[in-house]
Amino acid sequence: MPMSSTSLRAKPIEVPEPDLTPKEIIARAATLREHLRDEQEATEQRTYYSARTHELFEQAGLYRILQPRRFGGYEFDIETFYRVVMELTRGCPSTGWCFCLGAAHVLQVAALFPEDGQREIFAAHDGHFVAASRDLPAGTVTPSGDGYIVNGTWNYCSGAPYSTHFIARALLADADGHTSGDSPNVLVAIPRADWTMLDDWHGLLGLRGSGSHSIKVKDATVPAHFVVDSDPFSFDTSNAALRSPVHPNPMYNSRHLNFFHGEIGAIMTGMADAATDEFERIIRTSKTSSPLPPGLRMDAPDHQRTLGLGLAKASAARQIVLGTARQHLEHCRQAAEDGIPYEAEQDLLLESTHGQAGELAFAAIENLARMSGSSNAVRDGRRMQRYLRDALVYRSHQQGASIDMMATQVAVARLHAKR
């Protein structure tokens, strides 16, 4: 018989490897690079990474990086998480995306949900937790007895294939199930048994293996402590720092907008690394077509320059993402320990800064693909073509296409704050 919710809340959750360090978990991610490269084609065909890859991630402890230690996680910092995402994406961008957007939402749960809810959520699978999420409200949460009933279909739920839960943004309905333009948004945690992943992630230009399927929920009943009215994406310039009622770690006492864009910055950095690796392989093994006599491309100044620019831009993107993560955590620390509010303007600026990392990484990938030649960058099945396709999908993604919009939001926050 399944354990009751009371039993789950009382069950202790142990850390699998208490002495594991950030350095070791980053190294574990790096060792998976060749496996992920070999799996790229199959991952695209499947639309998500394999069960074997999932098993390797779980064995390595990768899903527990940001999870609170008291609930079975390692409670490492955001920089460690971003570094692991970069390493995985360097092996396979689709896999990096699918992993990242499933493993990152533990931060939402730890920061925003009450203690009873967190304990029950994390204990459900002995501390193993993965959650797809969707920030656009596409369903309803209706009061019912001591809990709520959830209905709706949410698209673009990256990380869904291996998620234990779904964290959905939804509209809070009245007792009759009705909503209006004034209905508040809530976050709701829905266990895997109560939702269905739709087979609709097909026909994409790139990121074909990112597992960004739709999720359908029909008449799912959740307890009251699985629903919160906190908004991690608030642009409210007067809003003080979000405070976790459960954890003292400043990482869980913060705004979240820039963290979520940092996920994409980390993915794009890893993608630029992947493209740089592939370009280096190409010029080490391919000959020039001119001038005559042909020689290895690695000895041609134009190709050397392209590689050097790719390396520099990928490095710059990495420094932006990791440096911005450190600044974010410093704002969190100041808010928690020194009483200095973490203002929305600061969050927006760091979000926009992560966007610049994505732009640098995209520029690197585009130039590397252009200089790879049509036989390497155009044909199906070639890695460089895949990286270019994936990068183009990033540019059309909300967080990749909104660089100018983010800049406007930063300016508006600054101007209004100075009035």
N, C-alpha and C positions, 0 to 999 in steps of 0.2 A: 504494500500500500504506500502511496506517496506520503511524504512527511507533511504535517499540518504547518500552516504559516507560523503558529506559535512555536513549534519545534524548530523551524528554520531560524527564527529570530533568536532562539536560545543557543543554537549550535555554534561552538567556537570555530573560527576559520583560521587555519594555520598557513603560514608562509612556506611554500615548498622548499626553497633554498635560502635560509635566513642570512647566509654570509655572501650571497651573490652581490657583485658590485656593478655600477654603471659601466665601467670599462669592459668587464667580462660580457655583459649582455650586448654591448655594441659589437664586440668581436664576434659573438655568436651570429649576429645578423650578417656580418660581413662574410662569414664562411658559407652562407647560403647563396652567394651571388651566382656561382656557376650553375647550381641546381635551378635557380629561377630563370636564368637565361635559356637553359635547355628546355624549360617548360613554357616559354613565351607563346609559341604557336598554339599549343594545346590549351593554354589558359584563355586565349582569345576565342577558340572554338567552343570551349565550355561556358564561357562568359564569367568565370571566376576561377581562382586558383584551386588546385587539387586537394583532395582529402589528405594526401600524404604531406603536402606543404603545410596545411593547417596543423597537422600533427606535429611537424617539426617546429612550427611557431609556438605551439602550446608547450612542447617539451623544453624549449629554450626560455620560456617564461616571458615571451614578448608581449603577450596580451596584458600582463600584470604590471607593466612599467609605471603607469600613473595611478594605479589602484592603491587606496589607503592600506597601510601595513596591517592595521587592526582588522581589516577585512580580507586578508589573504594576499595582498599585493606587495610590491617592492617600494612603492612610494618614492621612486626616483624622480628627478626633476624634468621639466619640459624640454630642456636642451638634450638630455639623454634620449627622450622619446623622438625628438626630431632627428637626431643622428641615426637612430635605428631605422626610421622611415626612409632617410636618404640612402642608407645601405641597401634596404630591400628594393627600393625603386631603381637603384643602379642595376640590379639584376633583372627587374621586370616592372615597368611603370604601372601596368594594370594591377599587378599584385600589390605594389606599394600603396596605390590608391585604395584598393579594397581593404587591405590591412589597416591603414591609417584611419580611415573613416569608420571603421568598426571598433578599433581599440581606443580611440580618442574620447569617446563620449562617456567613459567612466568619470571624466572630470565633471561633467554635468551632474551626474548622480551624486558624486561625493560632495560637491559644492552646494547643491540645491535641495536635495531630498532629505526628509527627516531620518533620524537614526533608525527607527523601526523599519522604514522602507529600505534603507541601505542594507541593513543586516539581512533582511529577507531576500533582497535581490542578489546580493553577493553570495549568500549561503546556498542558493538554489542549486548551484553546480560546484559546490565545495571551493568557492573562490574564483572559479573560471567565469569570466564575464566578457562578453563582446556585444556591442549594441550599435546597430544602424540607427540613424536619426534623420529627421526631416524638420527643417525650421519653418516651413510654410504650413499654416493650419489648413488641413484638408479633410478634417473629420470632426466628430463631436464627442464630448465627454458629458454624460448625462447623470445627475445624481440618482442613486437607486439604493434605498436602505442605508446601510453603513458604508457603501462604496459608490462605484460609478460603473456605467456601461459605456463602452467605447465602440464607435463605428466610423468607418471611413476607408479611403484608399489614398495612399501617399506614394508619389513617384520619386525617382532618383534617390533611393535609399541605399547608398553605397555601403558595402560591408554586410548586406543582408544574408548572403549564403551561410555564413558561420555565426550569425548573431544568436546569442542566448535570449536577448530582449530587444525590443524596439522602443526608442524614446521619441515620442511623437509630439509635435505641436498641434494643438486642437482647440476648437472653440468650446467654451463651457456653455452647455445648453441649460434651459430651465427644466423643471421637473417633468414637463410634458415633451421634452426633446426639441424644443424650439430655440433657434438662435436668431440674432439680429445684428445690425451693424455695431451695436454697443456690447455685444457678447465678449467677455474677456478671453484672452489666450491663456492656455495652461500647458504644462508639460506632463505627459503621462507615460509611465513605464509599463510595457505590455510584455509578458513572458512569451517565449517562442511558441508554446502550445496554443496560444490564443490568436495567432495571426498566420497568414499564408503569404508566401513569396510568389509573385507572379512571374511567369516565364516570358518577360517582355523586354529583356535587354539585348536586342538584336538590331542589326542594320546601322550601327554607329560608324562614323569615320574612324575614330580612335578610342582608346581606353575600352576596348571591347571586352576585356576580361576584368573590369573593375567591380563586377557584382553589384551594379547600381540598379537593381530590380525594384519594381513597385511592391508595396506591402499592403495587403487588404486585411482589415479587421472587421469582424461582424459579430456584434452582440457579445463582446468580451467583457467580463466582469472583473474589475480590479478593486483592491481595497483603497481606502481613503489615503493611506500613506504612500500610494503609488502616483499621486497627483499633486502637483505643486503649481503655484501661480507665479513663480519667479521667472524673470525674463533675462537670460544671459546675453541677449543681443540688443539691449536697450541703448538708444542714442540720447537718452535724457541727460542733458548736461548738468542737471542739478542732482542727479542720482548719486548717492554716496556709494562707497565700495560694497559689493555684495558680500555677505558674511555667512559662512557655513555655520550652522548650529551644532555641528558634530565634531569637526576636526580643527586642531590648532594650527596645523601647517598652513602658512600664508598662501601656498599654492591653491588651496581650496577656499580662499577668502578673496575673491577677485572678480573683475570683469572678465569676459571670455571672448569678446568679438575678435580681438587680434590673435588670440590663440587659434581660433578656427581658420583664420586666413594663413596663419603660420603653418598649419598642416599642409595647405596647398603650396606654400613657398618651399617647404621641405621636400615635397613630392617633385616639384619642378627642378629643384637643385639636384636631386638624385637622377632625374631624367637627363639633365645637362651632363652629369657625370657619365651616364650610360652612353649618350651620344658621343662624348669625347673619347670614351674607350673604343667605341666602334670606329670612329674616324681614325684613331691611331692604328687600329688593326688594318683598316683599308690602306692607309698610306705606307704601312710597313710591307704589305704584300702585293700592292698594285703598282703598275708602271704608268708613267706619263705618256700621253699621246703626242705631245710636242713640248719642247723642240726635239728634233732628232739629233742623235740617237736617243731612244727612250731610256729612262732610268726609273728607279724606284721613286715614288712620290715623296717619300720621306726625305729625300735629298733636294726637293724642289722648294725654293723660298716661299712660293705662294701657299703651298700646303703646310709648310712649317709655321708660317704666320697664322694660318687658320687654326691649327692645333693650339698654338700659343694663346690666341684670343679666346678659344673655347675653354682652355684651362683657366684663364684669368677670370672670365665671366662666371664660370661655375664656382670658382673660389670666392668671388665677390658675393654671389648669391648666398653661398653657405655662410659667409661672415655676417651678412645682413640677417638671415634667419636666426642664427644662433645668438648673435648680439642682441637682437630684438627680444628673443626669449629671455635672456638675462635681464634686460631692462624691464620687461613685464613682471618678472618675479621680484625685482627690486621695488616696483610700485606696489606689488602685493604685500611685501614685507613692511614697507613704510605704512601702508594702510592698517595692517594688523598690529604692528608693534609701536609705531610712532604717532598714530592717529592722523596721518596725512592722507586725505581722501584721494582715492584713485579716480580721477575725473574722467568723464566720457571723452573729453578732448584728447587726453593722453592715450586712451584706448584706440580712438580713431586714428591718431597719428601713427601708432605702432602697427595698426592694421594696414594703413597705406604704405608703411615702410616695407612690410612683408610683400605687398604688391609689387614694389620695385624689384625685389628679389626674383619674383616670377617673370617680370619683364626682362631682366638680364638673362635668366636661364633660357627663356624663349628665344631671345636674340642669338644666344650661343647655338642652340639646336638648329635654328633656321639656317645660320651661316655654315655650320658643319654639314648639314644635309645638302645645301647648295653646292658645296665644294667636293662632295663625295662622288658626283657624277651620276648620270641617269641609271647606269647599271646597278648602282648600290643604293640609290635613294628613291627610286621610282618603282622598282619591281616588287610584286607581292612576295611576302616571305622574308624580305631583307630587313634586318634589324633597324637600319637607319630610316627606312620608310615608316616602320612602325613608330619610331620615336617622333618623327615629324607629324604623323597622324595624331598621336597622343598629345603632342604639344599644341596642335591646332584646336583640339577639343578643349584644352585648357583655356585658350583664348576666347572661345565661345561660351565657356562656363561663366556663371554669374560672377565668381570671384576673379576670373581672369579678364573679363570684359568690362569690369567696372572700375578700372584704375582712375579714370577721370572723375567718375562719380564719387569715389572715395576722397579724392583731393578736394572736391567741393564740400563734402561733409566735414572734413578737417578744417577748412577755411571758415565755414559757417559756425562751427563750434568755437573756434578761436575768436571770431569777431563778436559773437554774442557774449562770450565770457568776459570780454574786455569792456563791455558797455557800462 
